[in-house]
Amino acid sequence: MSTITQYTIKKGNHYSGIHCHFHWKQTNMTRIINFDKSCLYTLSGTDKMEINKLFGLSYGLAHNNSARFGWRTNASHPGKIEILAYCYVNGGLNEPSVSLGFVDVGTSYVCTIETSPSSFSTAVAGPGSCYTLTLTDISNKIIGSTKVFNVGSLPKWGYWLYPYFGGVPAAPQDVAITLTIT
């Protein structure tokens, strides 16, 4: 059974609402994503490169350890949304965020986060501990994928991360994103 939810970030806001879903040792998360045309926007200066957050998993606190998909518009690809891997590792943002590709508005895509189970060992996890973020079309053809290595030993608890607009700028208009839990 699928759960389809449309998240709206109102003009002038960052958050899509108040959401709380805790997890214990969750190693993967898959969502079908679909951006409404309201997600196409124009910002100027350095704000135009800010990465909005789509969804993800935290391990402990989000700005310590988390794996998320980010998104933004990009003037070099008008009418499309850029999808990026946006991860925190051991308290630092894993930069640069890796572009996984560009998607069309109004079309569904699949985003998957996988965390290696070795990342939950009580000893310091080895170099194989990683996040893997993959973007595919609905027929499962890979558009982009990346691995973020050496995530270390992660807390076993965390929470789901929901749509958020920014960095610094707030939503310039109401923005609607549909996420489907499969």
Rosetta silent file (secondary structure, phi, psi, omega in degrees, C-alpha in Angstrom):
SEQUENCE: MSTITQYTIKKGNHYSGIHCHFHWKQTNMTRIINFDKSCLYTLSGTDKMEINKLFGLSYGLAHNNSARFGWRTNASHPGKIEILAYCYVNGGLNEPSVSLGFVDVGTSYVCTIETSPSSFSTAVAGPGSCYTLTLTDISNKIIGSTKVFNVGSLPKWGYWLYPYFGGVPAAPQDVAITLTIT
SCORE:     score description
SCORE:     0.000 S_00000001
   1 L     0.000  130.519  179.575    0.000    0.000    0.000 S_00000001
   2 L   -97.287  147.416  174.460    1.379    3.403   -0.974 S_00000001
   3 E  -115.731  117.740 -179.460    0.947    6.618    0.945 S_00000001
   4 E  -104.393  127.063  179.827    0.848    9.740   -1.238 S_00000001
   5 E  -132.868  130.596  172.388    1.370   13.108    0.458 S_00000001
   6 E   -97.037  124.332  178.060    1.553   16.560   -1.081 S_00000001
   7 E  -103.129  129.918  177.817    3.784   18.902    0.924 S_00000001
   8 E  -117.456  126.895  173.046    3.282   22.632    0.466 S_00000001
   9 E  -102.678  115.749 -175.774    5.817   25.194    1.601 S_00000001
  10 L   -73.421  149.836  177.178    4.000   28.504    1.802 S_00000001
  11 L   -49.794  132.731  178.643    5.473   31.718    0.377 S_00000001
  12 L    84.650   -1.498 -179.470    7.870   33.311    2.886 S_00000001
  13 L  -112.248  169.442  174.725    8.343   30.058    4.836 S_00000001
  14 L  -109.444  -37.983 -171.110   10.970   27.315    4.980 S_00000001
  15 E   -92.715  151.186  176.856    9.048   24.365    6.439 S_00000001
  16 L   -93.366    9.905 -179.657    6.324   22.208    4.879 S_00000001
  17 L   135.019 -173.175  177.141    4.695   21.772    8.282 S_00000001
  18 L  -103.513  117.616 -176.608    5.452   20.120   11.605 S_00000001
  19 L  -130.155  144.828  178.100    6.394   16.481   11.101 S_00000001
  20 L  -148.341  113.797  175.530    7.811   13.904   13.490 S_00000001
  21 L  -142.981  106.536  179.832    8.696   10.323   12.643 S_00000001
  22 E   -84.918  154.985  175.511   11.474    8.664   14.632 S_00000001
  23 E  -136.456  162.482  177.565   13.331    5.572   13.489 S_00000001
  24 E  -127.664  111.422  177.840   15.615    2.928   14.990 S_00000001
  25 L    54.882   37.945  176.796   18.452    1.616   12.757 S_00000001
  26 L   -74.055  124.999 -175.160   16.596    2.395    9.524 S_00000001
  27 L  -103.953   -9.570  177.184   19.004    1.579    6.691 S_00000001
  28 E  -152.176  161.030  179.331   17.013    2.669    3.649 S_00000001
  29 E  -153.561  129.530  177.824   14.289    4.988    2.465 S_00000001
  30 E  -126.499  135.813  176.122   12.619    5.166   -0.946 S_00000001
  31 E  -136.311  141.459  166.756   10.213    7.824   -2.160 S_00000001
  32 E   -88.803  128.074 -176.067    8.548    8.483   -5.490 S_00000001
  33 E  -112.962  150.361  174.796    8.889   12.215   -6.066 S_00000001
  34 E  -152.464  122.277 -179.263    6.947   14.600   -8.260 S_00000001
  35 E   -95.571  131.977  173.438    7.488   18.355   -8.467 S_00000001
  36 L   -76.365  158.545  178.543    4.604   20.696   -9.254 S_00000001
  37 H   -61.360  -17.966  177.516    5.295   23.603  -11.659 S_00000001
  38 H   -66.251  -14.245 -179.919    5.207   25.845   -8.569 S_00000001
  39 H   -78.387   -9.335  175.890    8.695   24.474   -7.781 S_00000001
  40 L   -84.025  123.359 -176.383   10.168   26.496  -10.650 S_00000001
  41 L  -146.419  166.545  176.986   11.435   29.777   -9.224 S_00000001
  42 L  -127.232  127.018  172.623   14.048   32.456   -9.825 S_00000001
  43 L  -124.217  161.006 -178.541   16.412   33.813   -7.188 S_00000001
  44 L  -115.979  169.730  176.962   19.362   36.142   -7.702 S_00000001
  45 H    62.218 -149.000 -178.494   22.932   36.363   -6.445 S_00000001
  46 H   -70.822  -20.223  179.135   24.316   33.572   -4.297 S_00000001
  47 H   -59.202  -29.658 -175.948   20.784   32.607   -3.188 S_00000001
  48 H   -66.483  -17.330  179.429   20.187   30.948   -6.570 S_00000001
  49 H   -97.362   -1.694  178.468   22.692   28.182   -5.695 S_00000001
  50 L   -60.481  148.395 -179.105   21.118   27.348   -2.309 S_00000001
  51 L  -107.083  121.672  173.365   19.942   23.759   -1.989 S_00000001
  52 E   -81.112  157.593 -178.228   16.394   23.048   -0.813 S_00000001
  53 E  -105.601  136.326 -177.349   15.801   19.774    0.990 S_00000001
  54 E   -96.418  -61.717  175.170   13.478   17.109   -0.380 S_00000001
  55 E  -167.099  167.121  176.593   13.563   14.249    2.167 S_00000001
  56 E   174.879 -169.351 -179.536   16.002   12.088    4.065 S_00000001
  57 E  -124.277  135.266  169.753   17.136   10.289    7.190 S_00000001
  58 E  -102.009  154.288  171.833   18.997   11.655   10.185 S_00000001
  59 L  -124.786  103.771 -165.339   21.152    9.526   12.469 S_00000001
  60 L    76.585 -137.292 -178.588   21.130   11.413   15.722 S_00000001
  61 L   -84.628  144.733 -173.338   20.777   15.114   14.863 S_00000001
  62 L   -58.927  -37.052 -178.608   20.349   16.158   11.211 S_00000001
  63 L   -87.031    7.015  171.408   23.330   18.534   11.158 S_00000001
  64 L  -101.833  -54.934 -179.455   25.572   15.836   12.631 S_00000001
  65 L  -145.347  116.495  177.285   24.766   12.814   10.467 S_00000001
  66 E  -161.081  155.210  174.265   22.142   12.691    7.741 S_00000001
  67 E  -126.036  123.021 -177.820   21.541   11.684    4.153 S_00000001
  68 E  -138.145  157.887  166.132   19.090   13.765    2.148 S_00000001
  69 E   -95.177  135.727  175.237   18.089   14.562   -1.370 S_00000001
  70 E  -113.012  167.241  179.527   18.272   18.249   -2.199 S_00000001
  71 E  -152.315  156.260  174.980   16.791   20.183   -5.102 S_00000001
  72 E  -165.898  162.956  170.598   16.966   23.558   -6.812 S_00000001
  73 E   -84.488  160.961 -178.005   16.247   25.262  -10.092 S_00000001
  74 L  -145.440  119.573 -174.669   19.194   25.938  -12.358 S_00000001
  75 L   -58.329  -25.531 -179.954   19.188   28.661  -15.033 S_00000001
  76 L   -77.201   -9.470  176.986   21.277   26.467  -17.357 S_00000001
  77 L  -133.566   70.459 -175.918   18.420   23.903  -17.444 S_00000001
  78 L   -59.446  140.298  177.634   15.205   25.984  -17.659 S_00000001
  79 L    80.034    4.280  179.839   12.001   24.200  -16.719 S_00000001
  80 E  -121.766  162.496  177.742   13.857   21.408  -14.910 S_00000001
  81 E  -114.273  130.135  175.946   14.715   20.658  -11.281 S_00000001
  82 E   -86.625  133.262  177.558   18.250   19.640  -10.280 S_00000001
  83 E  -107.132  133.304 -177.169   18.438   16.781   -7.739 S_00000001
  84 E  -131.065  155.725  169.945   21.482   16.635   -5.445 S_00000001
  85 E   -85.975  129.700 -175.986   22.909   14.449   -2.676 S_00000001
  86 E  -132.480  103.458 -171.437   23.019   16.546    0.525 S_00000001
  87 E  -129.905  144.024  169.406   24.742   14.812    3.441 S_00000001
  88 E  -108.050  134.366  179.331   26.191   15.608    6.844 S_00000001
  89 E  -129.518  120.071  176.672   29.004   13.399    8.105 S_00000001
  90 L    50.581   42.565  174.412   30.339   13.651   11.675 S_00000001
  91 L    87.987    0.307  179.558   29.036   17.198   12.136 S_00000001
  92 E  -125.215  145.888  176.857   30.151   18.629    8.799 S_00000001
  93 E   -71.024  127.645  179.398   28.363   19.190    5.500 S_00000001
  94 L   -77.229   98.958 -175.630   29.821   16.832    2.897 S_00000001
  95 L  -111.303  151.768   -3.892   30.747   19.365    0.207 S_00000001
  96 L   -77.128  153.649  173.754   30.395   19.788   -2.603 S_00000001
  97 L   -66.331  136.447 -174.579   26.902   18.356   -2.843 S_00000001
  98 E   -90.089  128.169  175.104   26.827   15.997   -5.829 S_00000001
  99 E   -75.208  128.944  178.255   24.353   16.646   -8.636 S_00000001
 100 E   -97.646  -10.103  178.265   22.468   13.454   -9.507 S_00000001
 101 E   138.326 -177.761 -178.312   20.756   14.932  -12.534 S_00000001
 102 E  -117.150  139.323 -178.441   17.850   17.040  -13.753 S_00000001
 103 E  -122.567  156.806  178.933   14.191   16.026  -13.678 S_00000001
 104 E   -86.575  143.096  173.870   11.075   17.272  -15.418 S_00000001
 105 L   -67.592  140.149  177.322    8.271   18.987  -13.547 S_00000001
 106 L    82.096    4.774  179.353    5.099   16.880  -13.435 S_00000001
 107 L  -117.996  141.311 -179.152    6.961   13.579  -13.942 S_00000001
 108 L   -86.837  144.379  177.922    7.542   10.949  -11.258 S_00000001
 109 E  -138.707  164.400 -179.349   10.998    9.712  -10.265 S_00000001
 110 E  -116.139  129.790  176.898   12.321    7.367   -7.580 S_00000001
 111 E  -118.770  131.129 -178.597   14.860    8.443   -4.948 S_00000001
 112 E  -130.092  133.932  173.457   16.520    5.881   -2.680 S_00000001
 113 E  -113.158  130.851  174.104   18.841    6.316    0.296 S_00000001
 114 E  -127.148  134.431  177.203   20.772    3.297    1.579 S_00000001
 115 E  -115.132  128.340 -178.221   22.992    3.315    4.659 S_00000001
 116 L   -62.864  132.523 -179.223   25.467    0.468    5.080 S_00000001
 117 H   -58.238  -27.033  179.769   24.510   -1.674    8.094 S_00000001
 118 H   -64.531  -14.727 -179.929   28.166   -1.636    9.252 S_00000001
 119 H   -69.031  -12.070 -178.064   27.652    2.040   10.088 S_00000001
 120 H  -101.377    7.149 -178.856   25.778    0.993   13.252 S_00000001
 121 L   -65.543  154.278 -179.187   28.569   -1.090   14.809 S_00000001
 122 L   -75.716  -24.586  173.459   29.607   -0.117   18.316 S_00000001
 123 L   -83.378  169.489  178.003   33.225    0.067   17.198 S_00000001
 124 L   -64.836  126.947 -179.092   34.316    2.739   14.745 S_00000001
 125 L   -66.692  148.219 -178.380   32.953    1.725   11.359 S_00000001
 126 L   -79.155 -174.668 -176.829   35.486    0.985    8.663 S_00000001
 127 L   -65.749  -12.953  178.479   36.015    2.702    5.328 S_00000001
 128 L   -80.633   -9.623 -179.927   33.137    0.691    3.836 S_00000001
 129 L   -69.897  128.700 -175.097   30.569    2.547    5.928 S_00000001
 130 E  -159.814  163.598  165.921   28.646    4.791    3.562 S_00000001
 131 E  -101.859  141.033  171.633   25.452    6.443    2.383 S_00000001
 132 E  -122.869  126.109  178.648   24.330    5.634   -1.168 S_00000001
 133 E  -118.692  127.629 -175.655   21.856    7.997   -2.844 S_00000001
 134 E  -131.676  136.694  176.245   20.275    6.976   -6.167 S_00000001
 135 E  -115.625  124.632  177.250   17.870    8.763   -8.535 S_00000001
 136 E  -129.197  162.816  170.094   16.003    6.688  -11.137 S_00000001
 137 E   -79.671  178.408 -173.035   13.158    7.196  -13.521 S_00000001
 138 L   -67.184  -21.098  177.778    9.922    5.340  -12.804 S_00000001
 139 L   -89.060    6.662  176.100   11.091    2.325  -14.889 S_00000001
 140 L    80.363   15.750  174.317   14.166    2.065  -12.598 S_00000001
 141 L   -77.153  126.278 -176.884   16.723    3.409  -15.121 S_00000001
 142 E   -70.071  127.850  174.252   19.475    5.122  -13.126 S_00000001
 143 E   -94.429  -42.082  178.499   19.777    8.862  -13.747 S_00000001
 144 E  -163.793  151.504  179.281   22.442    9.447  -11.093 S_00000001
 145 E  -153.507  148.639  176.358   23.967    7.816   -8.035 S_00000001
 146 E  -149.047  156.447  174.264   26.678    8.628   -5.522 S_00000001
 147 E  -118.681  139.058  173.571   28.280    7.167   -2.417 S_00000001
 148 E  -112.850  111.039 -173.143   29.429    9.180    0.591 S_00000001
 149 E   -91.069  169.483  174.489   32.104    7.125    2.381 S_00000001
 150 L    57.053   45.168  178.982   33.530    7.056    5.909 S_00000001
 151 L   -73.696  -10.980  176.788   30.348    8.096    7.651 S_00000001
 152 L    80.929 -166.509  179.252   31.724    6.507   10.822 S_00000001
 153 L   -87.988  115.465 -173.606   29.737    4.820   13.555 S_00000001
 154 L   -91.631  150.073  169.267   26.221    6.264   13.472 S_00000001
 155 L   -59.269  150.180 -179.074   23.706    6.587   16.289 S_00000001
 156 L   -79.825  -16.484 -178.018   21.048    3.887   15.977 S_00000001
 157 E  -106.759  159.870  176.536   18.216    6.405   16.361 S_00000001
 158 E  -177.117 -162.810  179.892   17.155    9.270   14.146 S_00000001
 159 E  -150.476  159.582  177.350   14.190   10.808   12.402 S_00000001
 160 E   -74.453  145.994  177.069   12.788   11.363    8.947 S_00000001
 161 E  -110.331  137.013 -171.224   13.547   14.677    7.268 S_00000001
 162 L  -113.323  171.600 -178.997   10.815   16.405    5.285 S_00000001
 163 L   -55.021  137.322 -177.134   10.661   19.075    2.527 S_00000001
 164 E  -146.543  135.232  177.911   12.341   22.362    3.469 S_00000001
 165 L   -99.106  126.394  178.882   13.003   25.462    1.340 S_00000001
 166 L   112.164 -177.970    7.078   16.452   27.051    1.749 S_00000001
 167 L    24.375 -136.698 -172.286   19.330   27.622    3.054 S_00000001
 168 L   -75.207  -51.671 -175.072   18.855   31.245    3.669 S_00000001
 169 L   -70.090  144.137  172.851   16.065   32.319    1.298 S_00000001
 170 L   -84.690  169.227 -179.768   12.487   31.451    2.131 S_00000001
 171 L   -59.935  127.222 -179.656   10.100   30.164   -0.528 S_00000001
 172 L   -76.298  -10.969  178.823    9.415   32.970   -3.059 S_00000001
 173 L  -159.885  169.598  172.943    5.947   31.487   -3.725 S_00000001
 174 L   -60.846  134.778 -177.054    3.887   28.530   -2.527 S_00000001
 175 E  -124.813  128.294 -177.879    5.795   25.381   -3.540 S_00000001
 176 E  -119.051  129.086  179.708    4.130   21.931   -3.841 S_00000001
 177 E  -130.832  134.782  176.503    5.979   18.587   -3.861 S_00000001
 178 E  -106.290  127.179  175.420    4.387   15.139   -3.848 S_00000001
 179 E  -118.784  134.455  178.656    6.177   12.285   -2.080 S_00000001
 180 E  -117.301  124.473  173.810    4.924    8.715   -2.200 S_00000001
 181 E   -86.770  124.546 -177.964    6.002    6.127    0.360 S_00000001
 182 L  -101.387    0.000    0.000    6.064    2.750   -1.380 S_00000001
